[in-house]
Amino acid sequence: MREDTIKLLKECDSGAKMGVESIDEILDKTETEDLKKILGVSKAEHNKIIKQTGEILASNSIESEQPPAIAKFMSKMKTEIKLMSGNADQKIAELMTDGCDMGIKSLTQFLNEYSQADEKVKSITEHLIEIEENTREKLKAYL
């Protein structure tokens, strides 16, 4: 397996895990069922990506990595602070939109950086970007 493929696969896996953790952080604070459904669908799609990347990593005897601890801590702190002030669904939509934007940006940068990666792994990464874009689009109604 090429080095670019391994690196892109790990980044995609880590990004999907960060997405699930972020959704888990705010799901119980969501007030409307429609927003919960949007987030639930996004979480399920992220989990499918994690399963795909995990299977590829495992079949190549490569350990998956967790998102960086500092990123998880900063995300949790930002969420707690933002949710202290009124309209939970709007704040959640803002946080999740920011997260989607960061995911789209970083995954696109990794696709460009690891351009020699296997086409299957590129396709998985592109699908994760699509998930982020679709979620972001659906969240606009709550901003």
URHUTA-V270011 format. One line per field, one symbol per residue. phi: phi as a letter, one per 40 degrees, with the letter a starting at -180 (. if undefined). psi: psi as a letter, one per 20 degrees, with the letter a starting at -180 (. if undefined). burial: # if it has 24 or more other ideal C-beta (glycine too) atoms within 12 Angstrom, else .. A space follows every 50 residues. Layout:
# URHUTA-V270011
phi = ???
psi = ???
burial = ???
This chain:
# URHUTA-V270011
phi = .ccccccccccccccccccccccdcbdccccbcccdcdcccccccccccd cccccccccbfbccbcdddcccccccccccccccbffdcccccccccdcc dccdccccccdccbcccdcccccccccccccccccdcccdcbc
psi = pqggggggggggggghhhggggghhigiiphqhghhgghggggggghggg gghgggggijlpprqqqphhggghggggggghihormghghgggghgggg gggggghgghggglijqqhghgggghghggggggggghihii.
burial = ....#######################.##....#..##..##.###.## .###.##......##.#...#...#..##..##....############# .###.###.##..#..#...##.##.###.###.##.##..#.
